[in-house]
Amino acid sequence: MQMYGCELYDHLPHLRRYARALTGAVEAGDALATRCVEVVVMAPTRFGLDRGEGARLPLYALLHLLFDQSAVQSAAARPAVSPHPIERALATLPECERRLYLLVTLEELSLAEAAQILNLAPVEAIGRLKEARERVRLAMTQRVLVVEDNALQAMEIGEVVADMGHVVCGTAVNEREALSLLRAENPTLALVDVRLADGGSGVAIARHLRRTRSLRTIFITAFDGDLEELGACHLGQIVRKPFTNEAIRAAISRAVFMPRPVALA
């Protein structure tokens, strides 16, 4: 086995990364990767360690086999749902499509290599990967609540949201309208001005959104000093007015890939 030690060591980071994604947890993933190594050292040539880089394919297949046979997998057919949005999106996929997506996107295998690991015909793999990507895209699409009393700015913000492929589920000019839309439209992200024309506070809205829905908020404001005074900077990102479309795009992109915040007590 010693002669294949370096080869196995080179593959270990890939095995750990994929095992963690497969199980949905660091500890479980590391345990699965360890079990994989234990099996491989008993028969290194059987698992392709004499083939250099080509050994990765049978090693991924072995991870699948061990994962499917594990007691944890028998007790719970899918990994625990993560707070991270991408992992939540992946959890909505059928298991074969989830593995195909991870092998191609995370492990950067070719579609042909991933299809080989999963025993799929190339044409079938193409269709399944296309469906997986579309379902992940839809799962990552945000329903955006815009709270802005300036009609022109609200329209401009809405255009940026739509151009990014997300959906404006409603536009509110005050706290009453915002809370009504929250109940009716179930937004997943809020873009909120701090000072509203009727004297209302976007901070109060953001606190409610965090407390009741663990909703992510982006403040779009010329009065970011208010956030510091009210101890509200932790409630969300800040885009300062006069804003640029690029700044709003960047803030939304960051929000989409952030885990949902912890609800306030």
Phi and psi restraints in degrees (value plus and minus 20) as a CYANA .aco file:
   2 GLN   PHI     -77.1   -37.1
   2 GLN   PSI     -55.4   -15.4
   3 MET   PHI     -87.1   -47.1
   3 MET   PSI     -39.6     0.4
   4 TYR   PHI    -123.7   -83.7
   4 TYR   PSI     -16.0    24.0
   5 GLY   PHI     -80.6   -40.6
   5 GLY   PSI     -62.9   -22.9
   6 CYS   PHI     -84.9   -44.9
   6 CYS   PSI     -60.5   -20.5
   7 GLU   PHI     -82.0   -42.0
   7 GLU   PSI     -65.4   -25.4
   8 LEU   PHI     -85.8   -45.8
   8 LEU   PSI     -59.3   -19.3
   9 TYR   PHI     -80.7   -40.7
   9 TYR   PSI     -58.6   -18.6
  10 ASP   PHI     -84.4   -44.4
  10 ASP   PSI     -51.2   -11.2
  11 HIS   PHI    -105.5   -65.5
  11 HIS   PSI     -36.7     3.3
  12 LEU   PHI     -78.1   -38.1
  12 LEU   PSI     -63.7   -23.7
  13 PRO   PHI     -79.2   -39.2
  13 PRO   PSI     -58.2   -18.2
  14 HIS   PHI     -85.6   -45.6
  14 HIS   PSI     -63.1   -23.1
  15 LEU   PHI     -82.3   -42.3
  15 LEU   PSI     -64.5   -24.5
  16 ARG   PHI     -85.1   -45.1
  16 ARG   PSI     -64.0   -24.0
  17 ARG   PHI     -81.9   -41.9
  17 ARG   PSI     -67.0   -27.0
  18 TYR   PHI     -90.0   -50.0
  18 TYR   PSI     -58.5   -18.5
  19 ALA   PHI     -83.4   -43.4
  19 ALA   PSI     -58.3   -18.3
  20 ARG   PHI     -85.5   -45.5
  20 ARG   PSI     -60.6   -20.6
  21 ALA   PHI     -87.7   -47.7
  21 ALA   PSI     -58.6   -18.6
  22 LEU   PHI     -85.3   -45.3
  22 LEU   PSI     -62.6   -22.6
  23 THR   PHI    -107.6   -67.6
  23 THR   PSI     -41.7    -1.7
  24 GLY   PHI      61.4   101.4
  24 GLY   PSI      -6.2    33.8
  25 ALA   PHI    -174.1  -134.1
  25 ALA   PSI     124.3   164.3
  26 VAL   PHI     -84.6   -44.6
  26 VAL   PSI     -70.8   -30.8
  27 GLU   PHI     -83.5   -43.5
  27 GLU   PSI     -67.2   -27.2
  28 ALA   PHI     -84.7   -44.7
  28 ALA   PSI     -57.4   -17.4
  29 GLY   PHI     -85.3   -45.3
  29 GLY   PSI     -63.4   -23.4
  30 ASP   PHI     -84.9   -44.9
  30 ASP   PSI     -56.9   -16.9
  31 ALA   PHI     -85.6   -45.6
  31 ALA   PSI     -58.8   -18.8
  32 LEU   PHI     -87.2   -47.2
  32 LEU   PSI     -62.3   -22.3
  33 ALA   PHI     -84.0   -44.0
  33 ALA   PSI     -58.8   -18.8
  34 THR   PHI     -82.8   -42.8
  34 THR   PSI     -64.0   -24.0
  35 ARG   PHI     -82.4   -42.4
  35 ARG   PSI     -58.2   -18.2
  36 CYS   PHI     -81.3   -41.3
  36 CYS   PSI     -65.6   -25.6
  37 VAL   PHI     -82.3   -42.3
  37 VAL   PSI     -61.1   -21.1
  38 GLU   PHI     -80.5   -40.5
  38 GLU   PSI     -59.0   -19.0
  39 VAL   PHI     -90.2   -50.2
  39 VAL   PSI     -62.0   -22.0
  40 VAL   PHI     -85.0   -45.0
  40 VAL   PSI     -59.8   -19.8
  41 VAL   PHI     -85.2   -45.2
  41 VAL   PSI     -39.1     0.9
  42 MET   PHI     -97.8   -57.8
  42 MET   PSI     -43.8    -3.8
  43 ALA   PHI    -171.9  -131.9
  43 ALA   PSI      49.5    89.5
  44 PRO   PHI     -79.8   -39.8
  44 PRO   PSI     -59.9   -19.9
  45 THR   PHI     -92.3   -52.3
  45 THR   PSI     -48.4    -8.4
  46 ARG   PHI     -81.6   -41.6
  46 ARG   PSI     -52.7   -12.7
  47 PHE   PHI    -122.1   -82.1
  47 PHE   PSI      -0.9    39.1
  48 GLY   PHI      60.5   100.5
  48 GLY   PSI      -3.0    37.0
  49 LEU   PHI     -85.9   -45.9
  49 LEU   PSI     -35.4     4.6
  50 ASP   PHI    -105.7   -65.7
  50 ASP   PSI     -18.2    21.8
  51 ARG   PHI    -128.9   -88.9
  51 ARG   PSI      -7.5    32.5
  52 GLY   PHI      43.6    83.6
  52 GLY   PSI    -149.1  -109.1
  53 GLU   PHI     -80.1   -40.1
  53 GLU   PSI     -48.7    -8.7
  54 GLY   PHI     -85.1   -45.1
  54 GLY   PSI     -32.3     7.7
  55 ALA   PHI     -90.6   -50.6
  55 ALA   PSI     -38.7     1.3
  56 ARG   PHI     -79.6   -39.6
  56 ARG   PSI     -55.7   -15.7
  57 LEU   PHI     -84.4   -44.4
  57 LEU   PSI     -72.5   -32.5
  58 PRO   PHI     -85.1   -45.1
  58 PRO   PSI     -46.2    -6.2
  59 LEU   PHI     -89.5   -49.5
  59 LEU   PSI     -60.6   -20.6
  60 TYR   PHI     -82.7   -42.7
  60 TYR   PSI     -62.2   -22.2
  61 ALA   PHI     -82.1   -42.1
  61 ALA   PSI     -57.5   -17.5
  62 LEU   PHI     -85.7   -45.7
  62 LEU   PSI     -60.1   -20.1
  63 LEU   PHI     -77.8   -37.8
  63 LEU   PSI     -64.5   -24.5
  64 HIS   PHI     -79.6   -39.6
  64 HIS   PSI     -65.5   -25.5
  65 LEU   PHI     -81.8   -41.8
  65 LEU   PSI     -66.4   -26.4
  66 LEU   PHI     -86.5   -46.5
  66 LEU   PSI     -58.6   -18.6
  67 PHE   PHI     -83.4   -43.4
  67 PHE   PSI     -64.8   -24.8
  68 ASP   PHI     -87.5   -47.5
  68 ASP   PSI     -48.2    -8.2
  69 GLN   PHI    -109.0   -69.0
  69 GLN   PSI     -32.4     7.6
  70 SER   PHI     -89.3   -49.3
  70 SER   PSI     132.9   172.9
  71 ALA   PHI     -83.7   -43.7
  71 ALA   PSI     -55.5   -15.5
  72 VAL   PHI     -83.5   -43.5
  72 VAL   PSI     -63.4   -23.4
  73 GLN   PHI     -85.8   -45.8
  73 GLN   PSI     -54.1   -14.1
  74 SER   PHI     -88.3   -48.3
  74 SER   PSI     -56.1   -16.1
  75 ALA   PHI     -96.6   -56.6
  75 ALA   PSI     -53.1   -13.1
  76 ALA   PHI    -158.8  -118.8
  76 ALA   PSI      90.2   130.2
  77 ALA   PHI     -84.8   -44.8
  77 ALA   PSI     -41.0    -1.0
  78 ARG   PHI    -148.4  -108.4
  78 ARG   PSI     133.0   173.0
  79 PRO   PHI     -83.4   -43.4
  79 PRO   PSI     137.8   177.8
  80 ALA   PHI     -80.1   -40.1
  80 ALA   PSI     124.4   164.4
  81 VAL   PHI     -92.3   -52.3
  81 VAL   PSI     106.2   146.2
  82 SER   PHI    -106.2   -66.2
  82 SER   PSI     134.2   174.2
  83 PRO   PHI     -91.7   -51.7
  83 PRO   PSI     -32.7     7.3
  84 HIS   PHI     -95.0   -55.0
  84 HIS   PSI     112.6   152.6
  85 PRO   PHI     -80.0   -40.0
  85 PRO   PSI     -58.2   -18.2
  86 ILE   PHI     -86.4   -46.4
  86 ILE   PSI     -62.7   -22.7
  87 GLU   PHI     -87.2   -47.2
  87 GLU   PSI     -55.3   -15.3
  88 ARG   PHI     -84.3   -44.3
  88 ARG   PSI     -60.1   -20.1
  89 ALA   PHI     -84.4   -44.4
  89 ALA   PSI     -62.7   -22.7
  90 LEU   PHI     -84.2   -44.2
  90 LEU   PSI     -51.4   -11.4
  91 ALA   PHI     -86.4   -46.4
  91 ALA   PSI     -36.5     3.5
  92 THR   PHI    -102.6   -62.6
  92 THR   PSI     -29.8    10.2
  93 LEU   PHI    -103.8   -63.8
  93 LEU   PSI     129.4   169.4
  94 PRO   PHI     -77.9   -37.9
  94 PRO   PSI     132.2   172.2
  95 GLU   PHI     -79.6   -39.6
  95 GLU   PSI     -61.2   -21.2
  96 CYS   PHI     -82.7   -42.7
  96 CYS   PSI     -63.9   -23.9
  97 GLU   PHI     -85.9   -45.9
  97 GLU   PSI     -56.3   -16.3
  98 ARG   PHI     -82.4   -42.4
  98 ARG   PSI     -65.6   -25.6
  99 ARG   PHI     -86.0   -46.0
  99 ARG   PSI     -60.3   -20.3
 100 LEU   PHI     -81.5   -41.5
 100 LEU   PSI     -65.2   -25.2
 101 TYR   PHI     -81.4   -41.4
 101 TYR   PSI     -65.2   -25.2
 102 LEU   PHI     -85.2   -45.2
 102 LEU   PSI     -62.3   -22.3
 103 LEU   PHI     -83.3   -43.3
 103 LEU   PSI     -59.9   -19.9
 104 VAL   PHI    -100.9   -60.9
 104 VAL   PSI     -63.2   -23.2
 105 THR   PHI    -105.8   -65.8
 105 THR   PSI     -66.8   -26.8
 106 LEU   PHI    -102.5   -62.5
 106 LEU   PSI     -67.6   -27.6
 107 GLU   PHI    -109.5   -69.5
 107 GLU   PSI     -26.8    13.2
 108 GLU   PHI      38.6    78.6
 108 GLU   PSI      16.4    56.4
 109 LEU   PHI    -100.9   -60.9
 109 LEU   PSI     137.5   177.5
 110 SER   PHI     -91.5   -51.5
 110 SER   PSI     139.8   179.8
 111 LEU   PHI     -81.5   -41.5
 111 LEU   PSI     -56.8   -16.8
 112 ALA   PHI     -83.7   -43.7
 112 ALA   PSI     -60.9   -20.9
 113 GLU   PHI     -86.6   -46.6
 113 GLU   PSI     -64.1   -24.1
 114 ALA   PHI     -84.0   -44.0
 114 ALA   PSI     -60.7   -20.7
 115 ALA   PHI     -82.2   -42.2
 115 ALA   PSI     -58.4   -18.4
 116 GLN   PHI     -82.9   -42.9
 116 GLN   PSI     -63.8   -23.8
 117 ILE   PHI     -82.1   -42.1
 117 ILE   PSI     -58.3   -18.3
 118 LEU   PHI    -114.1   -74.1
 118 LEU   PSI     -15.2    24.8
 119 ASN   PHI      37.9    77.9
 119 ASN   PSI      24.5    64.5
 120 LEU   PHI    -129.3   -89.3
 120 LEU   PSI     124.6   164.6
 121 ALA   PHI     -88.7   -48.7
 121 ALA   PSI     126.0   166.0
 122 PRO   PHI     -73.3   -33.3
 122 PRO   PSI     -62.5   -22.5
 123 VAL   PHI     -84.6   -44.6
 123 VAL   PSI     -61.4   -21.4
 124 GLU   PHI     -84.8   -44.8
 124 GLU   PSI     -59.6   -19.6
 125 ALA   PHI     -82.8   -42.8
 125 ALA   PSI     -59.6   -19.6
 126 ILE   PHI     -79.9   -39.9
 126 ILE   PSI     -67.0   -27.0
 127 GLY   PHI     -85.5   -45.5
 127 GLY   PSI     -61.5   -21.5
 128 ARG   PHI     -87.5   -47.5
 128 ARG   PSI     -59.6   -19.6
 129 LEU   PHI     -87.0   -47.0
 129 LEU   PSI     -59.9   -19.9
 130 LYS   PHI     -80.9   -40.9
 130 LYS   PSI     -64.0   -24.0
 131 GLU   PHI     -85.3   -45.3
 131 GLU   PSI     -60.7   -20.7
 132 ALA   PHI     -82.9   -42.9
 132 ALA   PSI     -64.9   -24.9
 133 ARG   PHI     -83.1   -43.1
 133 ARG   PSI     -58.8   -18.8
 134 GLU   PHI     -87.7   -47.7
 134 GLU   PSI     -60.8   -20.8
 135 ARG   PHI     -87.6   -47.6
 135 ARG   PSI     -56.8   -16.8
 136 VAL   PHI     -86.5   -46.5
 136 VAL   PSI     -61.5   -21.5
 137 ARG   PHI     -79.6   -39.6
 137 ARG   PSI     -66.4   -26.4
 138 LEU   PHI     -84.6   -44.6
 138 LEU   PSI     -59.4   -19.4
 139 ALA   PHI     -86.5   -46.5
 139 ALA   PSI     -49.0    -9.0
 140 MET   PHI    -106.9   -66.9
 140 MET   PSI     -29.9    10.1
 141 THR   PHI     -87.7   -47.7
 141 THR   PSI     109.4   149.4
 142 GLN   PHI    -113.8   -73.8
 142 GLN   PSI     124.2   164.2
 143 ARG   PHI    -118.9   -78.9
 143 ARG   PSI      92.0   132.0
 144 VAL   PHI    -125.2   -85.2
 144 VAL   PSI     106.6   146.6
 145 LEU   PHI    -116.0   -76.0
 145 LEU   PSI     104.4   144.4
 146 VAL   PHI    -126.5   -86.5
 146 VAL   PSI     102.6   142.6
 147 VAL   PHI    -133.6   -93.6
 147 VAL   PSI      80.1   120.1
 148 GLU   PHI    -175.0  -135.0
 148 GLU   PSI     103.9   143.9
 149 ASP   PHI    -108.1   -68.1
 149 ASP   PSI     -26.7    13.3
 150 ASN   PHI    -110.9   -70.9
 150 ASN   PSI      92.3   132.3
 151 ALA   PHI     -81.3   -41.3
 151 ALA   PSI     -59.4   -19.4
 152 LEU   PHI     -88.0   -48.0
 152 LEU   PSI     -62.4   -22.4
 153 GLN   PHI     -87.6   -47.6
 153 GLN   PSI     -57.7   -17.7
 154 ALA   PHI     -81.3   -41.3
 154 ALA   PSI     -60.2   -20.2
 155 MET   PHI     -85.7   -45.7
 155 MET   PSI     -62.3   -22.3
 156 GLU   PHI     -84.5   -44.5
 156 GLU   PSI     -62.9   -22.9
 157 ILE   PHI     -81.7   -41.7
 157 ILE   PSI     -63.2   -23.2
 158 GLY   PHI     -81.0   -41.0
 158 GLY   PSI     -56.7   -16.7
 159 GLU   PHI     -86.2   -46.2
 159 GLU   PSI     -59.4   -19.4
 160 VAL   PHI     -83.4   -43.4
 160 VAL   PSI     -64.7   -24.7
 161 VAL   PHI     -78.8   -38.8
 161 VAL   PSI     -67.1   -27.1
 162 ALA   PHI     -86.2   -46.2
 162 ALA   PSI     -59.4   -19.4
 163 ASP   PHI     -82.1   -42.1
 163 ASP   PSI     -47.9    -7.9
 164 MET   PHI    -102.1   -62.1
 164 MET   PSI     -23.5    16.5
 165 GLY   PHI      73.1   113.1
 165 GLY   PSI     -14.0    26.0
 166 HIS   PHI    -114.7   -74.7
 166 HIS   PSI     157.8   197.8
 167 VAL   PHI    -142.7  -102.7
 167 VAL   PSI     108.2   148.2
 168 VAL   PHI    -102.5   -62.5
 168 VAL   PSI      89.9   129.9
 169 CYS   PHI    -108.1   -68.1
 169 CYS   PSI     -26.6    13.4
 170 GLY   PHI     151.0   191.0
 170 GLY   PSI     133.9   173.9
 171 THR   PHI    -144.8  -104.8
 171 THR   PSI     107.4   147.4
 172 ALA   PHI    -139.4   -99.4
 172 ALA   PSI     131.2   171.2
 173 VAL   PHI    -129.9   -89.9
 173 VAL   PSI     -27.7    12.3
 174 ASN   PHI    -173.5  -133.5
 174 ASN   PSI     157.5   197.5
 175 GLU   PHI     -85.3   -45.3
 175 GLU   PSI     -60.3   -20.3
 176 ARG   PHI     -79.2   -39.2
 176 ARG   PSI     -67.4   -27.4
 177 GLU   PHI     -86.6   -46.6
 177 GLU   PSI     -58.2   -18.2
 178 ALA   PHI     -82.5   -42.5
 178 ALA   PSI     -64.0   -24.0
 179 LEU   PHI     -89.9   -49.9
 179 LEU   PSI     -52.7   -12.7
 180 SER   PHI     -85.4   -45.4
 180 SER   PSI     -63.5   -23.5
 181 LEU   PHI     -87.8   -47.8
 181 LEU   PSI     -53.0   -13.0
 182 LEU   PHI     -78.8   -38.8
 182 LEU   PSI     -64.1   -24.1
 183 ARG   PHI     -91.7   -51.7
 183 ARG   PSI     -57.9   -17.9
 184 ALA   PHI    -104.9   -64.9
 184 ALA   PSI     -52.2   -12.2
 185 GLU   PHI    -132.9   -92.9
 185 GLU   PSI     -30.5     9.5
 186 ASN   PHI      29.5    69.5
 186 ASN   PSI      41.1    81.1
 187 PRO   PHI     -86.4   -46.4
 187 PRO   PSI     138.7   178.7
 188 THR   PHI    -133.4   -93.4
 188 THR   PSI     -27.7    12.3
 189 LEU   PHI    -173.3  -133.3
 189 LEU   PSI     123.0   163.0
 190 ALA   PHI    -146.4  -106.4
 190 ALA   PSI     114.4   154.4
 191 LEU   PHI    -131.1   -91.1
 191 LEU   PSI      94.2   134.2
 192 VAL   PHI    -148.3  -108.3
 192 VAL   PSI     111.0   151.0
 193 ASP   PHI     -97.1   -57.1
 193 ASP   PSI     133.9   173.9
 194 VAL   PHI    -106.3   -66.3
 194 VAL   PSI     -68.5   -28.5
 195 ARG   PHI    -124.0   -84.0
 195 ARG   PSI     103.3   143.3
 196 LEU   PHI    -125.8   -85.8
 196 LEU   PSI     134.6   174.6
 197 ALA   PHI     -82.2   -42.2
 197 ALA   PSI     -50.8   -10.8
 198 ASP   PHI    -104.4   -64.4
 198 ASP   PSI     -10.4    29.6
 199 GLY   PHI      69.8   109.8
 199 GLY   PSI     -20.4    19.6
 200 GLY   PHI     -92.8   -52.8
 200 GLY   PSI     147.2   187.2
 201 SER   PHI    -139.8   -99.8
 201 SER   PSI     105.7   145.7
 202 GLY   PHI     -85.6   -45.6
 202 GLY   PSI     -45.1    -5.1
 203 VAL   PHI     -84.8   -44.8
 203 VAL   PSI     -63.0   -23.0
 204 ALA   PHI     -80.7   -40.7
 204 ALA   PSI     -59.3   -19.3
 205 ILE   PHI     -84.8   -44.8
 205 ILE   PSI     -65.9   -25.9
 206 ALA   PHI     -82.2   -42.2
 206 ALA   PSI     -60.2   -20.2
 207 ARG   PHI     -82.5   -42.5
 207 ARG   PSI     -62.1   -22.1
 208 HIS   PHI     -84.3   -44.3
 208 HIS   PSI     -63.4   -23.4
 209 LEU   PHI     -81.5   -41.5
 209 LEU   PSI     -61.3   -21.3
 210 ARG   PHI     -89.5   -49.5
 210 ARG   PSI     -61.2   -21.2
 211 ARG   PHI     -90.6   -50.6
 211 ARG   PSI     -59.3   -19.3
 212 THR   PHI    -115.8   -75.8
 212 THR   PSI     -46.9    -6.9
 213 ARG   PHI    -150.5  -110.5
 213 ARG   PSI     -19.3    20.7
 214 SER   PHI      32.2    72.2
 214 SER   PSI      21.3    61.3
 215 LEU   PHI    -104.5   -64.5
 215 LEU   PSI     121.1   161.1
 216 ARG   PHI     -99.0   -59.0
 216 ARG   PSI     120.5   160.5
 217 THR   PHI    -146.0  -106.0
 217 THR   PSI     121.3   161.3
 218 ILE   PHI    -139.1   -99.1
 218 ILE   PSI     100.5   140.5
 219 PHE   PHI    -105.6   -65.6
 219 PHE   PSI     108.5   148.5
 220 ILE   PHI    -137.0   -97.0
 220 ILE   PSI      84.6   124.6
 221 THR   PHI    -175.4  -135.4
 221 THR   PSI     134.8   174.8
 222 ALA   PHI    -116.7   -76.7
 222 ALA   PSI     -21.2    18.8
 223 PHE   PHI    -141.6  -101.6
 223 PHE   PSI      35.4    75.4
 224 ASP   PHI     -87.8   -47.8
 224 ASP   PSI     -37.5     2.5
 225 GLY   PHI     -82.4   -42.4
 225 GLY   PSI     -49.0    -9.0
 226 ASP   PHI     -81.5   -41.5
 226 ASP   PSI     -56.0   -16.0
 227 LEU   PHI     -84.4   -44.4
 227 LEU   PSI     -60.2   -20.2
 228 GLU   PHI     -86.2   -46.2
 228 GLU   PSI     -63.8   -23.8
 229 GLU   PHI     -83.1   -43.1
 229 GLU   PSI     -55.0   -15.0
 230 LEU   PHI    -112.2   -72.2
 230 LEU   PSI     -17.0    23.0
 231 GLY   PHI      41.2    81.2
 231 GLY   PSI      21.6    61.6
 232 ALA   PHI    -136.3   -96.3
 232 ALA   PSI     -11.8    28.2
 233 CYS   PHI     -81.6   -41.6
 233 CYS   PSI     -46.9    -6.9
 234 HIS   PHI     -93.1   -53.1
 234 HIS   PSI     -30.8     9.2
 235 LEU   PHI     -96.9   -56.9
 235 LEU   PSI     -36.9     3.1
 236 GLY   PHI     154.2   194.2
 236 GLY   PSI     152.7   192.7
 237 GLN   PHI     -89.6   -49.6
 237 GLN   PSI     141.9   181.9
 238 ILE   PHI    -143.1  -103.1
 238 ILE   PSI     106.2   146.2
 239 VAL   PHI    -133.8   -93.8
 239 VAL   PSI      99.1   139.1
 240 ARG   PHI    -105.6   -65.6
 240 ARG   PSI     119.2   159.2
 241 LYS   PHI    -105.4   -65.4
 241 LYS   PSI     125.6   165.6
 242 PRO   PHI     -89.5   -49.5
 242 PRO   PSI     108.1   148.1
 243 PHE   PHI    -108.5   -68.5
 243 PHE   PSI     141.4   181.4
 244 THR   PHI    -131.2   -91.2
 244 THR   PSI     133.6   173.6
 245 ASN   PHI     -80.8   -40.8
 245 ASN   PSI     -54.4   -14.4
 246 GLU   PHI     -84.4   -44.4
 246 GLU   PSI     -58.2   -18.2
 247 ALA   PHI     -86.4   -46.4
 247 ALA   PSI     -59.1   -19.1
 248 ILE   PHI     -88.2   -48.2
 248 ILE   PSI     -62.1   -22.1
 249 ARG   PHI     -78.4   -38.4
 249 ARG   PSI     -66.4   -26.4
 250 ALA   PHI     -82.9   -42.9
 250 ALA   PSI     -61.6   -21.6
 251 ALA   PHI     -85.8   -45.8
 251 ALA   PSI     -61.7   -21.7
 252 ILE   PHI     -84.6   -44.6
 252 ILE   PSI     -63.0   -23.0
 253 SER   PHI     -80.3   -40.3
 253 SER   PSI     -62.8   -22.8
 254 ARG   PHI     -83.4   -43.4
 254 ARG   PSI     -62.5   -22.5
 255 ALA   PHI     -83.7   -43.7
 255 ALA   PSI     -59.5   -19.5
 256 VAL   PHI     -81.9   -41.9
 256 VAL   PSI     -56.0   -16.0
 257 PHE   PHI    -116.4   -76.4
 257 PHE   PSI      -9.5    30.5
 258 MET   PHI    -116.9   -76.9
 258 MET   PSI     124.9   164.9
 259 PRO   PHI     -81.6   -41.6
 259 PRO   PSI     134.1   174.1
 260 ARG   PHI     -82.4   -42.4
 260 ARG   PSI     119.9   159.9
 261 PRO   PHI     -91.7   -51.7
 261 PRO   PSI     141.7   181.7
 262 VAL   PHI     -95.6   -55.6
 262 VAL   PSI     115.8   155.8
 263 ALA   PHI     -84.0   -44.0
 263 ALA   PSI     124.8   164.8
 264 LEU   PHI     -97.9   -57.9
 264 LEU   PSI     127.5   167.5
